[in-house]
Amino acid sequence: MAEAHQAVAFQFTVTPEGIDLQLSHQALTEIYLSGMRSWKKRIIRLKNSVITGVYPASPSSWLFVVIAILATMYTRSDPSMGLIAKIQEHLPVSQSMSTQCQVVLSAVLFSTMLWLLLIFTMRLCLKQLLSYHRWMFEQHGKMSTTTKVWVALVRIFSGRKPLLYSYQGSLPNLPVPTIKDTVKRYLESVRPLMDDAKFERMTKLATEFESSLGNRLQWYLKLKALWASNYVSDWWEEYVYLRGRGPIMVNSNYYGMDFLYVIPTPIQAARAGNSIHAFFLYRRKLNKEEIKPVSTVIPLCAAQCERIFNTTRIPGEENDTVQHWQDSDYIVVYHRGRYFRLRVYQAGRLLSPREIEFQIQRILDDPTPPCKGEAKLGALTAGDRSALKGTHFKAQHIQLTASPIAAFFVTLDDDEQCVMGDDSAASLDRYAKSLLHGKCYDRWFDKSFSVVYYKNGKKGINGEHSWADAPVVAHLWEYTLATDSFQLGYNAEGHCKGEVDASLPRPQKLNWEILPEQISQSLAVAQALADDVDFHVFPFQDFGKGKIKKCRVSPDAFIQMALQLAYYRERGTFCLTYEASMTRLFREGRTETVRSCSNESSAFVRALEADVCRRLFRAASEKHQLLYRLAMTGAGIDRHLFCLYVVSKYLGVESPFLKEVLSEPWRLSTSQTPIQQVELFDMVNHPEYISCGGGFGPVADDGYGLSYCILGENLINFHISCKHSCPDTDAHKFGAQIRKALHDLIKLLSPIEKEPNKTEEKKMEETGC
């Protein structure tokens, strides 16, 4: 009861003499400090809004313009060409001001208008510059004069020290490709997958669509592109993610792994203490916009970063919604069937890692049993979304009480995960499955992200997909991994550093009123889905991007060709292949599809199987790079076709062509997880501190979900998923085919080493080389 009294600002009792008021100074201090923290955040947001709003200029440049105009006027010249005098004539307060004050005020107003005009011009110029993408299609290492001039102009117009969202107003809108180009590229992409009769039929459907309904649908898309920031993203979020009624566990959510070879501390609470503190340090930097904008050569859209924290997917009758709150000072922690609200701020300050460890240990030591129905409550977020119809309002109550307002969700898992030892291969597979679905009830899959801390100090992350794509969560994850191990660190006993405030109130256990019967249906569906998932994770250490680059080949194209070869060897055919590419060069951009199976790649695979040559591989890899660049620069085909289909549904018209295109299964769905902050990790001196990357579940029932992470110069991690229920798929066999394909390709492309003659052999022996 002590915590309950401390949480109340004042108490009063009614006596014959009147009301006896008893103030709690500690509670009032809490309220004051919390209010100060809230107002500081508002002021920071306001300041950042001003700085971002005038970017690429700075607020101080306004003063420079004002002084310059006033200085020019005192030289008895009129830089405004009469506009200052016109402003002076129409000043509403001209009667009560001296002539000199009127002149100064008019000059200040003119200067402000001139300053705003300059900002608008600079932003327009920067937007035009960022619309230039020809640099992506130039040969590596050979920059044209036009591109060199472009780079210089981008630097001039980009200003200095941009905040995270500084470029948002200058990013170009995603262009709408022409119907002709989309149809042409689509037919080209499916040619290796169809025999002559099927391809002729599809060509006829495509031609009819292009000449009739397609133009009408295109008109609506162009209208939307003029009006909206991005003609794809809102529909993509709603129809691909939020309207899906199947389980998001396995089918949509994805995971990220811990360091591959090390566990910084074996103490579960300590690992959670450092890590949770690091998450809130990142959130603080995010709120202050101190995170450097991610860029390739030009900046990428940062809109998805806005919903990293304090965000939850809320279930609905027909479609879900994503709700985001501006702030939250607590997280929700799950342990052994119980849910706890853990506040990470005390008296307006962020708890130290040692204090968070102390609070986490309190939860681990708490003997309280779960409430009725509480232990498997999380299954409501794991099963069919449609199963929530009968429990919609109750489920929403649960969501609003426990999860959304929390910054993120934490699971304290009683299992141990480790990727070292005699059974390292199988342990990686178990680790992946645990992060992807756990026990189906010990994660909150609707939360923007959930962090899992295992009993032996290992950790991992599970991300919900609707609000953002994996690279955004990966950026956060890289920061927390590096901060946890290299900045915060642990003492000799493995505990977090620092002292503990013993007066911290205990984490609050949440109580529920829900019947177990409401959960059983969701749990049964989720458990069946989880049991069906076959997973294989393996680090490929025989060579990496270093050796691939020596062959003058893109590492991504090399791996994609290896996947095509491996799939063909396993199944004896080709399949529609999905590779995710980002479109964040554009405002509010998300992803586009690279159709990796092409005429060139299939020709190469067939030729290799017949012991023919390198030329076809070069053509196939160059075609893949071209497709990737087209996707990044807004010239992909799948999002365009998707939006055309949405428009046709709104208009109530049927298109046999679009219906067939959108129903084609992606039997090979792939994605690369890039390392975005290489400077955070020293892979040369500390190669053991590398993440294993992350993965996702299979997209098609008879296909593979495959993620790969290229780490350093000599390591590629693969994550392969499929379903046990399909007799044609096997994650481990496919992994073996990938290894073989990688070796065959590097052998094909590596230059043939000349055998040394006897004189050279003798010289080598003498020199010891």
N, C-alpha and C positions, 0 to 999 in steps of 0.2 A: 504493500500500500504506500510505501514511501515515495515511489516514483509517481504514483497518482497524485499525491499531495504536491510534489514539486512541479508537476505539469500545470497546476492551477495558479493563476496570477494572484487571486485574492480569495479569501473565505469570509463569510459573514454569518452571524447568528442574530436572531431577533430576541431582544430582552425587553423587560418592562421599561427600561430607560431609553430604549430605541435600538437602532441597528449597531452592532459591534463589528466593525470592519477590521480585518486582520490582513495586512498586505504581506505578500511574499516577495522580498527583495530579490531573491535568486531568480524567481520566475519573471519578474519585471525586467531584470537585467537581460535574461534570455530573449524576451520580447524585443527589447531595445536593440540588442546586437543583431538579432535576426532581421529586424527592420532595416538596420544600417546596411547589412549585407545585401538585402533586396534592393535598396536605393542605390547602392554602389553599382550593382549590376545594371540597373536602369540607366544610370548616368553613363556607364561604359558603352551600353548599347546605343544610346543617343549620340555619344561622341563618335563611335564607329560608323553610325549611319551617316553622319555629316561627312566624315572623311571618305567613306565609300561613295557617297552621293556626288562629291565634287571630283572624284578621281577621273582622269590622271593628274589633275591639278591638286594642290593642297590648300587647306583653309587659309594658311598664311599668305598664299599668293594673292588673295583678295586685298590685303593691306598693301602689298606691293603695287597693285594696279591703281588703287586709290591714291597712294602717294605720288605715283608717276603722273597721273592725270592732274592732280593739284599742283605739282611742280611745273608741269607744262603750262598750266593756266597762269601761274605767276610770272612766266616769261612773256606774258601778253599774247599768247597764241591760243587758238581754240581747237583742241584735238577732236572735239565732238562735231565740228562743222555746224554749229548752231543748235544742236540738240539740247545742250545744257541750258541755254536760254529758254528753249521751249518748255523744258521741265520746270524751270523757275516760274514761268508764267502760270502754270497750272498747279502749283503747290497749294494745297488746301489751307496751309497755315501761314501764307505769305503776309497777311495783315499783322500778325503778332511777332514777326521776326525782322531783324535788321537785314539790309540788303546783302551785307557780307555773309551773314549766316545762310541766307537763301542761296547764295552762289555756292557756298561750301556744300550744303545739303544736296543741291542739284547735281554738283560734281560727284558726290558720293553715290547718288542714285544712278547716275550715268555710268560710273565706274563699275558698280555692281552688275548692271545690265551687260556691260562690255565683258566683264569677267565670266558671267554665265554663258554668254555667247561663245567665248573662247573655249570654255569647258565643253560645251555642246559640239563645237567644231573638232576639238581634239578627240573627243569620244567617238564621233562619227568617223574620223580618220582612222582611229585605232580599230574600230569595228570593221572597216573596209580592209585594213591590213590583216586582221585575224581571219578574214574570209579567204585569204590566199593560201592554197594548199598544194601548189605545184612542187614545193620543196620536198614533199613526201615521195614524189614519183621520180625524183632525180637519182642518178646512180650514186651509190654510197661512196663518199670521199670526193665527189666531183660536184661542187656547188656552182651553179650558174651565176653570172653577173647580176641578173635580175633578183635572184634569191639573196645574194650578198647585200644588195641595196635594200631589199625588203627587211632583212634582219636588222640593219642599221636603223631603219625607220621605226621598226617595232620597239627597239630600245629607246629611241628618242621620245616616242609617244606613250610609252608605258609608265613613265613617271618613276618615282623612287619609293622603295620600301612598301610595296603593296600589302594590304591586309588580305585575309583569306577570301573575302567576297568583293575585293576591289574591281576585279575584271568582269563581274556578272553583267553589268550594264553595257559592256563593250563586246561581249561575245555575239557572234552572228547567229541568226536563227537557222534551224535545220532546213535545208532546201528540199523541195518535193521533186523527186526524179520524174522524168517524162515517162509516160505509159510505154512508149516505144522502147526505151532503153531497158526498163524493168522487165517487160515481156521477153525481149531478146536475151537478156542475161539469165532469166529463169529457164528458158528453153535450152540454153547452152549448159546450164547446171544439171539438168535432168537427163541430158542425152546419154551419158554413160550408164544410166540406171534403167533405161528402157530399150526394148527391142524396136525394130523398125515400125511395126504396126502400132504399138502403143505410142511411140513418139509422133507418128503421123497424126494420130487421133488428138494428142495433146496440142500439137501445133495448130490443128484446125480450131480447137476450142480457144486457144490463145489469140488467134487471128480474129475470130469473131468477137471476142471480148475487147480487143484493142480498137476495133473499128466501130463498136457500138456502145455498149454500156460503160466501158472503161473511161471514155472521155467525159461522160456525165459525172461519174464518181470522182474523177480527177478535179473537176471544177470545184466541187465541195471541199476537197482537200486543200486546194490552193487558197480558197477563201479562209479556211481555218488557219493555214500557215501565215496569212497576212494578219490575222487577228490574235492568234495565240503565240506564246513564246516558243512552243515546240508542238508540232502537229501530231507527234507520236506519244509522248511520255504519259500524258494523263489517261489516254485510252489503254495504253500498255499496262499501267498500274491497275486500272479498274478491271479490264476484261481478262487479262492473263493471270493476274494474281487474286484480286479481291473478290471476283465473282466465281472463282473456282470453288466447288463444293466438296472436293475430295480432301483427304488429309494433307496438311502442309508439311508435317513431319515426313522425312524421306523424299517426298515429291517436290518440295519447294525449298525448305530450309537447307542450309549448308553448314560446314564446320571448319574450324581452323585448329591446327595442332600446336603444341608446345615445342620447345627445343628438342631436337632429334636425339642428342646424345647425353645431355646433362639435365639434372634436376637441381636447381640452385639451393634448395633446402628440402629436407625430407619431412618438415613439419607443416602439416596441412594449414593450420591457422596462420602461420607465419607467411606462407606463400600467398594466402588470401589477403593478408594485411598489406603487404607491399604492393600486390597487384591492384587491389581495390583503390588504394591511395593513388597509384599511377593512373588509373582510369579517371579519377576526379581531377588530377593535374591536367590531363588531356582536355577534359571538359572545360576547365578554367581557361586554358589556352584557346579553346574553341569559342567560348563566350567572348573573350577579348579579341578574337580574330587574329591571334598571334601566330597561328599555324601558317607556314609559308604556302602559297597556292601551288598545287601540284601542276607540273608542266612537262611537256615533251620539249619541243622547241618553243611552243606557244602555250599559254595557260589553259588548264582544263576547267570545266564548269564545277563549281563547289556546292551547288544547290543541295545535293544529297546529304552533305555534312550537317545540315540544319536539323535533321531528325535522328541523329545517332543516339542521343540520350533522351530519356523521359518520353519514350514513344512506344505505343502498343497497337497491335492489330486487334480490333474489337469485332467479335462475331455478330453477324446479323442474319435475318431470315433468308434474304436472297443474295445479299452481298455483304462483305465485311467493310469496315472503314479503318483508316489509320488515324489515330489520335495522338497529338503531340502537345506536351505541356512545356511552358517556358522554363520551369525550374523544379527541382526536387532535391531535398536534403537527405533522402534515405534510399536504401536498396531493400529488396525483398530476398530473404535467404531461406532456402529449403534444406532441411536435414531430417532424415528418417521419418518422413511423412508429416513433419510440422513445417509451418511457415512463420517466419519472424520478420518484423519490420526493424531494420537496423539503421539508426540515424548516424550519418557520418560527419555531421557538423555539430559542434558544441560551442555555445556562446559565440556564434558567428564565425568560428574557425573550423577548418578541415581537420579532422582527427589525424593524428600521426599514424604511420604504419604500425607502430607498436600498440597503440590504442585500439586500432581496428583488429589487430591480432587478438588482443585481450577480449574484445567483444565477440569475435568469431569463436574463440575458445569457450566462452560462456554458452554459446549456442550448442557447441559440440558436447559440452558437459551437462546440458539440461536434460533431466530424466523424464520430463513431461511427455505422456503418450499423445498420439494424434487424436484429434476430435473425431467423432463419427463421420465417416466419409471423406475425411481430410487427406488420408495417406495417399490416395491415388487421384486426387483432385485434378492434377495436371494433365490427366488423360483427356480432359475436355478440350484441351488445345491440340491434341495429337490425332484424334479420330476425324471422321467425316464432319465437315462444317454443317451439313444439312441435319446431322443428328442433334444439333443444338436448338432446333426449332421448338421443341417442347420445353426446353430449359433456357430459352433465350434470355428472358429477363433475369432469371436467377444467375445465369452465366455472366451476364453483363454486370450484375451486382458484384459478383466475385471479382471480375476484371477491375471495376472501378475502385473496389476496396483495396485490392492487393497489388495489382501489377502495373497499370499504366503510369501512375504518377511517380512510381519508383524510377530512379535513374536507369537501372538495369536489374537483371535477375541473377541470382547466384545459387548454385547447387553445391552443397558439401557432400560429396559422394563417398560412400564407405568402401568402394572398390579401390584397387590399386592398378595403375597402368604404368608400364615400363617397356621401352623398346630395346633394352639391352639383354644380354644373356643368350642361352642356347636356343631359346625359342623366340628370337627377335622378330622373325617374319610373321609368325602367327600372332605375336603380341601387338604388332602394328595394326593388323586386321581387327583385332578386338578393340583396340584403342579407337580406331576410326568408327566402328559400329557404335561404340559407347557414346562418342560425341555426336553422331548423327541422330540417334534415337534414344539412347540410354535404356531405361526400363519402361519407356513410353509414358511414364507418369511423374518422373522426377526432374523434368525440365518444364519451363513455361514457354512453349514454342511460339506463342503469339508476341512475346516481348521482342523489341528491336534486336537485342542480343542477350544471350544468357552465358554466363561464365561458369565452368565446371572445375572444381578443385577436388582432386582425388586424395585418398588417405595418405599416400606416400609423397605428396607435394607436387605431383604432375598436375597440369591444368590444360584446358582447352576452351574453345568458344563455339557456340551455336548461333547462327544468324538467321533472322526472318528476312525473306527476300523482297517483300512488296515495297518497302519504303526506300530501299537503296540496293545497289549491287555490291558484290563481294569486295572489290578493290577499296571501297570506302571503309569497310570493317577491317580489311587487311592493314590499312594505314594506321588505324587505331591500335590494332593488335601488335604491329611491329613496335610502335612507341611504348606500349606497356611492357612488352618483353624486355626491351632494352633498358627502360627506366627501372624496372624491377631488379634486374641483375647487375647493371653497370653503374647506376646512380644511387639507388637506395641501399641495396646490398643487405647483408645479414651479419650478425655477430658470430663469434666462434662457436656458440651453441646452436646456431641455425635460426635464432629468433630475429625478429625485426629490431632495428636500432631505435633508441629513444626511450623515453619514460612514459609512464601510464598515469593518467588522472583517475585515481580510485573512486572518485565520486560520480563517474559516468553512469547514467541510468542503464539498467539492463535492457537488452533488445526485447521488444514487445512481441509476444506470441500472438498470432492472429487466430481468431476463432471463427468457425463456419457453422452454418445451419443448412446442410444439404444431405440428401439421401444417397447412399451408395448406388442404388439402382440407376440413378441419373448418370452415373459415370461408367457403368459396366459396358454399355453399348460402344462408347467411344474407345474404351480400353481394348475390347475384343478386336475391333477393326485395326487399331494401331498395332496391337501385338502380332496379328497375322501379317501385317505389312512389314514390320521389323524382322520377323522370323524369316521372311522371304528374301531379305536382302543379303546378297553375297558380296563380300568386300575383299579387296586385295590392295595393300599399300606396300610399295617397295622403293627403296632408294637405289637408283642406277648410278654406280660409282666408277664404271669402267672408263668413261670419258664424259665431258660436258661441253658447254658452249665454247670453251677455249679451243678445243680440237675442231669443233664444227666450223668455227669462224675461219680457221686456217684453210678450210676447204672453200672459202668464199661463198658461204651459204648462210641464209638467215636461220638461226637456231629454231625458231618457231616453225618455219617452213620445213626444215629437216625433220622435226618431230611429227608434224602432220603427215608428211609423206611416209614416215615409218608406221604411223597408225593406219594409213590406207593399205600399206603392204601387209601389216599384221592381220587386219580384218579380212583382207582378200584370201590370205593363206588359211585362216580359220574357217571362213564361211564359203569360200569359192565364188564370191560375188561382191559387188560394191553396194554401198548404201548411202542414203542421204545423210550427210555429215554436217553437224552444227559445230561451229567454233564461235565463241562469243568474242565480239570486238566492241570496244567502247565508242560512243559518239559524243564524248564530253568535250570535243573541240567546239561544240555548239551549245547554246544556252539550254539548260535543263535536259541535256542529252543523257541517254542511258546506254543501251546496247544495240548492236546490229549483228546480223548473222553473216559469218564467212562460210560459204558452202565449199568446204575443203575438197570434196570429191568433184573433180573436174575432168574434162576430156583429156587434158594433159597428164593429170595424176594417174588416171586409169590406164592411159597408154604406157606410161612409165612402168607401172606395176606389172602389166602384162609382158612388157619387154624384159624386165628383170627376171621374171620367171622363165623366160626363154633365153636367158644369158646374153641379153643385149643391153646396151651402153649408157654412158653418162649423159649424153646430149639430152635425152628425154627427161632425165631427172632435173637438169638445169631448167628446161622449159616448164616442167611441172612446178618447181619451187618458185620460179619467177611469176608464173600465173597465180600461185597462192599469195605471194606478196602483193600482187596487183589487186587481187580480190580483197585482201585485208585493208589496203589503202583506200580502195573505193568505199568499203564499209565505213571506215573511220571518217571519211570526208563527205558522208551523206549520200553516197551513190549506191548503197546496198539495195537489195530488192525485197527482203522479207518484211521489214517494218512497213514499207510502202504497200505491199500486198495485203498485210494485216489491216492497215487503216482503210484501204479500199473496201475490204470485206466488211469492216464496221459500218462504213457509210452505206453499203448496200443493204445491211440489216436495218439501219435507220430508215432507209427509203422503202423498205419492204419489197425489194426486188431480189430475185435469185440469179446467181451467176454460176453455171456449172464449172467454169474454169476456176474461179476463186474457191468454190467449195472443195474441189479436188485438191487444189494447191494447199489449202489450210488443213486438210485431213491427212497429208502425207506424214508418216512417222519418222522421227529423227532417231534412227537406230544407233547412231554413234554421236553422242553429244559431248563436246570437249570444251575445255577452258584452261587458259594459262593463268596461274597466279603469280603476278610479277612481284619482285621485291622492289618497293618504291623508295625506301629510305636506306640506301646502302651505307650511308655515312654513320648509321647507328650501330652497325655491326662490323667488327674487325675479322673478316673471314680468313685473312692470311695468318694472323697470330693466334686467333681463337676460332679455328674451324669447327670446334664442337658446338659453339653457340649459333647454330643455324636452325631455323624452324623447318618442320617437315611439310609446311604448306597446308592445304586443306582440300576438301572434296565435297561431293554431293551424290545424291541417289540417281538411279537410272531414270531417264526420261520416258523411254518406251519399255513396255513389258518384255519385249524380245530384243532389247538393245543394251548398250553400255553407257554409263556416265563416267567420263574420264577427265580428271584434272591433273595438271602437271605443273611443277614449280622448278624453274631453272635457277640453281643456287651456285654462286661463285663460278669458277671455271671448270669444275670437275664433278659436278653432282646435279642430277635431275631426279626429282621425286615424283612418282606416279601414284595416283589414287584411282582405282578402278572399281566400279560398282555394277551389279546386274542382279537378276532375280533367279533364285534357285528353281522356281516353278517353270522357267523356260529351259527346255532340254538343249537348246542351241547356244546357250551362253554359259561361260564359266570364267570367272574373274581371274583365277590363277593361270588357266591355260592361255587366256588372252594376254596376261602379263608376260608369260614365257615367249609368246609370239612377238610381243613388242621388243623384248630384249634381243631376240634373234634379228628382227628387222633393223634395229639400231646398229647392230654390229655389221650386218650386211651392207647397209648404206654407207657407213664410215669406211668400210673396206673398199667399196666401189669408188668413193670420192677421194680417198687419200692418195697422194702422189706415190707412184711406185718407187720404192727406195732401191737405188743401185747397189748391187752386191759388191763389197770391197774386194779388190784383187789382193794377191799375196803381199805385195809391197805395202799397201794400205793397212792390211791386217797387222803386219809387223810394226808399223809406225804407231798404230793404235795400242798395241801391247806395250811399246816402249813408253808412251806418254800416259798410259793408264786410262785412256778414254774409252 
